[in-house]
């Protein structure tokens, strides 16, 4: 496909700009200076062929819906299509009449390429060219990668493939390593699987646990019911406590309302209307007084301002004259300056006349040269100077080229003869893998030492430690099932021990709490216990028996016996009274004594159970130690020893892997030593002294260094010879260019003599003399125009000043004869000041008259409003209190205040009753009052304190019951399977998921790397020979014969590499080429690929963007020749802002190039 016409209708900064491409041209060069729209035109080609992107940078002048591009294209078979492209989402291809075309109308012309392929393969700029050259160095000139990158425009394929392989290697490889994620997940999976095998669901005290949990639940249910009762009673008492102050406030308000009972009842709405009427009456009275005062003040102000109307009739004449005062004064200042400027311009014209050499000013004005004559002289001056610069540059370049040619000839002569190192390179190829084997041997040796030290450290860290891992396999160790059985037994006994210890501690804690309460209660006044009362009664009965016996015998009892009886009687009665008065305290003390006896019995039972469990644990531990005695080990706890067994199994497996690594190390050592004999032969052939004591790796490095030195000398000599030929060709080209400039100098001299006649100069005048004359002639038109303009302005100023004087004199005569002797401007300003003062007084009087009328109207309205407000007040008071209808406003306000206060008290009482309903939880007020009457405040507080103590005791009992049930439930959960087995199962599932993810990631990465390598290999196999041959021919043209073409070499791994074939013989690898030469090679590969593509499909135009910005003139010319060489099959379009590129193209290609300027 070829572009015949590109229409930039509305795109970027372009509007209706059309670029036409000659169909017969083999190369199109689009020349545009910086900011001329070259980048815009480049983007336009892409948007034209593949549509506008969603966002575009080229809608800054035209709106997006108005963007339009057009073109006419021609296919290889001669078919043509004219179309346009608009900005939109669908049906963007249109014809000249905006009618939509089919979306696939361009498909036959594009050959199925996409926007991305077009930009990468059919577009190239200097940056991409340089990056492509570096890419070939990065892949070390590998043929397939170089061809693929140059043909597709894709770079970094080798790095991408290496990165994919490295990432896949980090996931999985046949050799196990701890840093690989697959083996990390596999290790976690094995660890979890062993944990699941060791832990499982165990039976035990299942029925006892369930009974214990059920009993605790029954206790908790009873505790909840008792707690609910206490909470209900506390809520009732708290409700009474909250309601008491509110009820007291309601009673106070009732008393205050009843105190003003003599006031008549009135509706609240009427009271509100009465208040509004009072407020309106007060406001109306104040407003009437204010308007009367304002009326008096306005009348006085209006009478104090006199009005004069003498100057009002001439207002327009005075204002017009006043507006011209500044112009009059400015004209007086400007007129002398303008006349002086006109004189100076006349003197400038005289000087110019003298410089040019004409007799007078009339001749000067009549003899001015035309613009065309001046432009012709200016162009010849520029051409002459450019020609002189070119002659000077060619002379300098010629001298430099001859010096470079002589220098290179001396270098070739001094270098002497060199030898081709290719045979030595070929002999080194069989030893290519030796470095890898040495590195692998060193890595294995290091790994073996590291693994052996790690095994020793791991075995030493075991508890109990292991001195030699090889002995582990022969020890009679207990089986994993035996360890698990002992672990179950001992763990169960320890849990029983913990539960028994918790029960014992809880029993002792409860007993201690009961003793503390007894001590605290007994620390105060003595408690009248039943025992003390019985003892006192016994003493009383004994004393009475003595008195009874004496009376029965007729004896008189002595005073002492009577006193003993009285004391005994008093003590018994006192204790009985105290017991009745302190019944609650006595009952609590008796209950605590009974509780203490029961708790002491529970403590003794708990101690016996705990001692039995301790004995069972001791017997189990002895049996556990006996199981390990045949192995000669003192075991730790069963859980630790289970982990110990797992670690020992891992140590044995690691010892086996270490033995395999030692075998591999010995095999590599033998293969490395076998390379000594071939290296000794290479030493002799490369001119090195024998060194039998050197290590194999050092000997190989010394041989490789020697071969690289020989190759560098060989290639340097070949390159210098090629540069010598290029320098000789450059010197010949510069000699031809010097002859051409001499011919151009003769033609310029003839045209110069003819162009000087309109300026009045002799034919031998130099360019600087002509430039001076041109400068003088350029100034003549402006000076003539300036003189005419100044003369016209001076005449106008004189006319305007005279008219102002006449107007000022007439106004002074008519309005202010006293100003007859003043200047016109001063008289006009004085008249203006008087007019302004008169207008101000007239405006002030008009404003005051308007205010007076407004004040009179406002006073009348205020008086009417006052009378209406008083009538409304009288009507309102008469509705409810007729006896106050004629009362003054002050008396009515007193009554209104009393009514308002009573309404406020009633509203507050209503609010308090609402608060009482909230505080009383919705109970009726009567019920609340009955409860308050039944319980005084101190009784409520005492009852609340008692309930709080009872709730605290229940909370303590509930904590103990909750703790017992929680412990039992946790134990049951452990017996159902335990958290350890669940965590291990979860860990196993997570490890399985990680294994699947790692496998999937490894497969994706590995397949991607293989597919990428296969694509490069397929590209190399399918296009290698014809493409490399064509690229070699283009490379020869691009280097001007410095290289004869391209060749293929093979490295130690038999990988084909690209190399340049020098014209004088010898190969140069890509890494040995200069940056410029690599750029030329990359361009040759790209152009060869485009030619090959054109032979198989419809090609798009090749777009080059300043491709040769880093090339010198010689390389630029070679590059233009190469672009034109593919022009028969592919349309090459080169965009550039360097004019010399277009000139070189014209010089080298003639009519075969189509140069277009934007």
Secondary structure, 3 states (H helix, E strand, C coil): CEEEEEEEEEECCEEEEEEECCCCCCEEEEECCCCCCHHHHHHHHHHHHHCCCCCCCCCCCCCHHHCEEEEEEECCCCCEEEEEEECCCCCCEECCCCCECCCCCCHHHHCCCCHHHHHHHCEEEHHHHHHHHHHHHHCCCEHHHHHHHHHHCCCCHHHHHHHHHHHHHHHCCCCCCCCCHHHHHHHHHHHHHHHHHHCCCCCCCHHHHHHHHHHHHHHHHHHHHHHHHHHHHHHHHHHHHHHHHHHHHHHHHHHHHHHCCCCCCCCHHHHHHHHHHHHHHHHHHHHHHHHHHHHHHHHHHHHCCCCCCCHHHHHHHHHHHHHCHHHHHHHHHHHHHHHHHHHHHHHHHHHHHHHHCCCCHHHHHHCCCCHHHHHHHHHHHHHHHHHHHHHHHHHHHHHHHHHHHHHHHHHHHHHCCCCCCHHHHHHHHHHCCHHHHHHHHHHHHHHHHHHHHHHHHHHHHCCCCCCCHHHHCCCCCCCHHHHHHHHHHHHHHHHHHHHHHHHHHHHHHHHHHHHHHHHHHHHCCCCCCHHHHHHHHHHHHHHHHHHHHHHHCCCCCCHHHHHHHHHHHHHHHHHHHHHHHCHHHHHHHHHHHHHHHHHHHHHHHHHHHHHHHHHHHHHHHHHHHHHHHHHCCCCCCHHHHHHHHHHHHHHHHHHHHHHHHHHHHHHHHHHHHCCHHHHHHHHHHCCCCCCCCCCHHHHHHHHHHHHHHHHHHHHHHHHHHHHHHHHHHHHHHHHHHHHHHHHHHHHHHHHHHHHCHHHCCCCCCCHHHHHHHHHHHHHHHHHHHHHHHHHHHHHHHHHHHHHHHHHHHHHHHHHCHHHCCCCHHHHHHHHHHHHHHHHHHHHHHHHHHHHHHHHHHHHHHHHHHHHHHHHHHHHHHHHHCHHHCCCCHHHHHHHHHHHHHHHHHHHHHHHHHHHHHHHCCCCCHHHHHHHHHHCCHHHHHHHHHHHHHHHHHHHHHHHHHHHHHHHHHHHHHHHCCHHHHHHHHHHHHHHHHHHHHHHHHHHHHHHHHHHHHHHHHHHHHHHHHHHHHHHHHHHHHHCCCCEEEEEEEECCCCCEEEEEEECCCCEEEHHHCCHHHHHHHHHHHHHHHHHHHHCCCCCCCEEEECCCCCCCHHHHHHHHHHHHHCCCCCCEEEEECCHHHHHHHHHHHHHHEEEEEC
